[in-house]
Amino acid sequence: MSYLEKVDKYLDSLKVGKSAMVDSWFMMSSPLPILCVVIAYLVVIRVIPVLMKNRPPLQMNKLITYYNASQVLLASMICAKAFKLNLFKDGMLYAGCRYPSNTQNPMLLDLGWWYFFAKFTELLDTVFFVLRKKNSQVTFLHVYHHVIMAVYSWSYLKFAAGGQGAILALLNSIVHVVMYTYYLLSGLGPRFQKYLWWKRYVTKMQLIQFVLMLVYCAWTHFSPRCQYASGFTYFICANVTIFLLLFLNFYTKSYKARKSVEKEIKEVHEKTRNGIKTNGVKTNGVTPCEDNGIHKNNDEDTPYEVNNICCGDYQKDSKVYLTRRTAKAAFGPQYDFDSIIKK
């Protein structure tokens, strides 16, 4: 008995439906192609940083712009295909229950293949990171997420294509439309970056997506109307839970870092709001003297206009009265302070 026959027998015991229609499709004949791709992916993202160690990062702005645009179109197409299935005909709760796990619906299988293809192409995210020497973004969360999604989407289409997967693919593709749109705009330069205030909400959408997936999987598992493979449901729930925890950790760290920066900016603002900041000291409207009271100007040939009270100066009737020291520091030793006093 071959490996695939053993897998088929095991999946039959789980009441999983396998469609022979997909066997002739690209990369779907056996597990070997996708496993080779995943192994090559893991090797490449480890080897490239070593090769790039003493080389400048590659400039790939145009290529990445085209890549992000194609991912937006691909995710949008998957959403359109999901809605064409008329998933919500029986209501939102039973959206995926119209298609059991052993379906032979060609439109549903077509949706599953394009979703798998999207997860396959998304492996390029990491390759672009290492080629541009952005190795800090190649985290465990990033690599684990890409590998699991590629393997899972292949396995689900191969052995258990059904309406449950269509709903999960729809949720994930909606988030990816938003996410890759953000990446696309952020790569178009500073003129678009001012419109990207919603970056943090992309991560929030991902977190909400995972919660909805868990709720939906629990609903389809316990509802007698929805008959899906328990093994795949457990696998999905386990990995979605891992994704949720990892993304929560990422969001918490990012949010704390942002709050720390905002707090620092606020402290600096508080120091300068009611006075003038000089070497980090809040002065309450009076500028401390530097170098024994001589208020220096960086350009010694240019007269220094004094607008602030300093070193014994005082203000009366909205006018600043200068001391002899301040006036000479501002206008130079040629300033005739005594003649001004006589006037």
CORWOCOR-V309873 format. One record per helix or strand of 2 or more residues. SS is the DSSP state (A for helix, B for strand). FROM is the first residue (numbers start at 1). TO is the last residue. Records with the same first field share a line. If there is no record, write none. Layout:
SS = FROM-TO  FROM-TO
This chain:
A = 3-13  20-24  32-51  61-84  87-90  106-121  124-131  135-137  140-159  163-186  190-193  199-222  230-273  324-331  337-342
B = 314-316  319-321
